[in-house]
Amino acid sequence: MRNLLVLMSVALLFSACKGGLPFAKKKFETSSVTGWNYNDKNQGGFLKSPVKEQQTGPGLLFVQGGTFTMGASDEDVMGEWNNVPRRVTVSSFYIDKTEVGNIHYREYLNWVERTFDDPAFEQVVLGAKPDTLVWRSELAANEALVETYFRHPAYNLYPVVGVSWRQANDFCIWRGNRVNELLLVQKGIVNPNQLKNIQGQAEENFTTKSYLLGLYSAQPARAKKPTLVDENGRPRNYVKVEDGILLPDYRLPTEAEWEYAALGYINQNPNVKLKEGRRGEELIMNRQVYTWSHNVNGMRDNRFGGWAGKYMANFKRGAGDYMGIAGGLNDNSSIPGPVEAFLPNGFGLYNMAGNVNEWVADVYRPLSSKDVDDFNPYRGNVFMRPDKDENGEFQRDSLGRVKMARVTDDEASKRRNYQKGDVIGYKDGDSTSLVNYGYGKTTLVSDKSRVYKGGSWDDRAYFLSPGTRRHLEEDQSTATIGFRCAMDRFGSQEGNGFKNGMHFSARRQNTRKN
């Protein structure tokens, strides 16, 4: 009987605390600088997210950064001297596995047409559509492509063309917003109906920046168990940057990022297994000319020579030769081919040479390699900040985006690392360079000239080399230029599961514990 009473008492204690002892305490992670608990409302309530790694966004592949020689790998047969070799380093980043296809861009148009269906936004819809007339030629029978290349399902996974730099940039912004909106739904923070009810939203549509600034009120989900809590332990239905849930913006890759990713040198770096992980030898044995190098000889080959003589990209062999001879077509494409045609390069990226040229983020200058930094080089910065009205409140424009204002020279005058807001022309025709090129007046180069790279179905082999570069005005388009998106990488430069820096076990470090 006594034993039975003891067992009953223990059972009551467990039931009183819903499965645990009433005196059990929740375990908190402790700050190593103050000793206070994280996520403890009784000790300051400072919140620390359990998220530690950046997840990979849809369509992206991780590219581990590093140093490489950017610029010409072959003789400058064009004699332009606009790609002088220079050693630079790029941080790790993400980039699309393939070029953006027609079906991907039609998905974007569908969203734009439904969200901005009011006649007042007619120009918004028209401005998003690609220029299909890029296929038209005075002395060629290409009218069928004008009507079908972008719309016909046979071309769904062919790269979209006729898209200007501005349109490509807008697509990347839209894509990032849609990815983050879905993440909030999947995390049980935003109601799924928000993804369905987009008709006529116009300026009320979701954007990541307006959400984070509190300008967008999302319809909360009815989650049974809260995903997030505030500093007092109460359920929280909004996300902050510190939560690590939202992804960085999709964007166009910089020229340096694109060229580095295209070369795929990672296949040339021997990788050995050590006790503290895998490590390469910082050894690039060959400056390859094209993107498809698989070994140090610059050829993708197997022991039987199976790839010898195969065409590795979609390009124009010579005058009038776009795909070879019937019965023996060499690349099977007279125009752009599927986005996953041919073999991927060392990073797993398709068509980084040929098929279509690709827009990159940079403003074009012939001597960028001489001017830009050797770490994450890029020309095109116009520093911005969220704009405020007369009441000090952030604002949205008619498209739902946060209104941004350029950093003024007065605002930047007391900075040490920059002194102007618009630095597109920094060290290029200004007082620091002591030269004046008269851009936009005496040449075709202006602050609206954007770089494109990679070669296309209508280009000769020279332009397939990643170091080559050309330019076009950002509001123009052609049948030979498409694009792919990129994203910043936060955290470890080696990728998820790794730490920055060199880390060794305590035993190998021979550390003493006091």
Number of C-alpha atoms within 10 A of each C-alpha: 6 7 8 8 10 10 11 11 11 12 12 13 15 13 12 12 12 10 11 12 14 12 8 8 8 6 8 11 12 13 12 8 6 7 10 17 20 19 21 20 15 13 12 13 16 16 18 15 13 8 11 12 15 18 14 15 20 11 15 19 19 24 24 20 21 16 14 19 17 24 21 20 18 14 9 14 8 10 7 12 14 21 20 19 16 13 12 19 19 19 16 21 21 23 27 23 23 25 28 23 21 23 19 17 22 17 10 19 18 12 17 23 19 16 21 24 17 14 9 8 17 12 10 15 19 13 12 20 17 22 19 22 16 17 20 15 10 6 6 8 10 14 13 10 17 15 13 13 20 25 15 12 12 11 18 19 20 26 28 30 28 21 28 25 28 17 19 27 22 16 23 20 19 20 19 22 22 16 18 20 22 17 16 21 18 13 15 20 23 24 19 18 12 17 13 8 11 17 15 15 17 19 15 19 20 25 22 22 17 21 19 15 13 11 19 17 13 18 14 18 19 13 14 7 8 15 14 17 15 15 17 15 14 11 14 15 20 19 18 11 11 11 15 17 19 22 21 20 21 26 23 27 26 22 27 27 26 25 25 25 28 26 27 24 26 21 16 22 16 12 13 10 9 8 8 11 10 9 12 12 10 13 11 15 12 13 18 22 18 26 29 26 24 20 17 16 13 16 15 18 16 10 6 7 9 10 13 11 9 12 13 22 27 31 29 23 16 12 7 9 12 22 20 16 10 8 6 9 13 19 20 17 18 17 20 24 22 20 21 16 20 18 14 21 24 21 19 17 24 25 31 32 28 29 34 33 29 28 31 29 24 25 26 27 22 15 13 19 22 14 15 15 13 17 14 16 18 22 22 18 15 13 17 14 11 17 16 15 9 6 6 8 10 17 17 19 11 13 18 19 20 22 18 16 14 15 18 14 13 11 12 15 13 11 10 7 8 13 16 20 19 17 15 20 16 17 16 19 14 12 10 9 11 9 11 10 12 11 15 12 9 9 9 12 20 18 16 19 21 27 22 26 28 29 31 28 28 23 21 17 19 18 21 27 25 28 28 25 23 20 20 22 19 20 13 15 22 19 22 24 25 27 27 28 30 26 24 18 21 16 15 16 19 15 19 15 8 13 12 10 9 6 12 12 10 9 8 10 9 9 9 7 4 3
